[in-house]
């Protein structure tokens, strides 16, 4: 049974940084591609970033390119998302996703 637990969110000022983590269990993490998605208040789910199974290929939505970095540690079954130069528009619940399954999410709020 796939189990994903996101953490690391919080309240941060514009221009600030956060590092999100996603602890994975219940499946073979090291052979799984993973994504981060987010949902802003009153909006639909938005894809943010993708990483392949060994971390050698990544891709990003245009809205976060150059500011966010996805990575993974297969020895710890953990996915990361480094968020830099945060903007108010980045305010959302962030989820890690394996195929169609995601965790409970972690709230990121960017506000002065």
N, C-alpha and C positions, 0 to 999 in steps of 0.2 A: 504494500500500500504506500503510495507516494505521500511523503510528509515534507512540507516546506515551511520553514519558520524564518520570517524576515525580522531584522532588528536594525537599530542604528539611526532611526529617524529622530526628528526633533524640530525645535524652533531655531531658526538661524537668520541672521540679518542678510540683506542683499549683498552679494559678493563673498559670502561665507562658503564654508565647505562642510560636507558630511561624508561619512563612509557607511554605506549600507552593507549588511551581510545577510546571507540566506543559507541557513543550515538545512541540508538535504538528507533524507533517509528513506528507506523503503524501496530503493531502486539502485541500479548501478550508475552512480553519479559520473564516474570517470568516462563512461561511453555515451553520455547524454548531452545533446546540445541544450543550451539554456537561454532564456530571455529575461529581461526586465521589462515590465510594462507599468503604466501608471494611470491613475484616474483622478482627474481634478474635480473639484466640487461642481456638480451639475453637468458634468461632461462624460462622454463615453471613455472606454478603455483606449489608451494610446500606447503603441509599442515604442520602447525607448532604445533597447540595445539587445544584441545577439552575440553569443560566443559559441564556438564549436567545442567539441568534446575535449580536445587537448589544449585549448586556449590559443591556438595559432592563428585563428581568424576571428575578427570581431567586426561588427557593423553598428551604426548608430543612426537614429533619427536626425534629420537636419537640425531640429530645434535644440539638440544637446551636443551635437558634434563639436569637438574641440574643448568641451567643458566637462563631460562625463567620461569615465573610463571603466569598462567592465573587465573583470578578471576572475580567476577561479583558482582554488587550491584543491586538486583532486585527492591529495593525501588526507585532507580534512573534510572532504565532502561539503565544501563551502563555496558559494558564489558571492562575489563582491560587486559593488558599484560605487566608485568614487565620484562624488558630485562636487565640482568646483565652480567658482564664480556664479553662485546660485542667484536666480532671479525670481521675482514674485510669481511669474508664470510657471515656475517649477513646483509650486505648491500642489501637492497631490498625495494620494496614498500610493506607495510604490510596492509592487508585487514581483517576486520572482516566479517564473513560469516554466514548467516542463510540459511541452505540448499544450494541452488544454487545462492542465491543473496548476493551481497557484495557492500560495499560502494566505494567511490572514492579512498580510500587508503591514507596512510601517508608514506612519504619517510623517511627511516632510512639509513644514510650514516655513515659508520665506517671507519675513516681514520685519520692518523696522519699528 
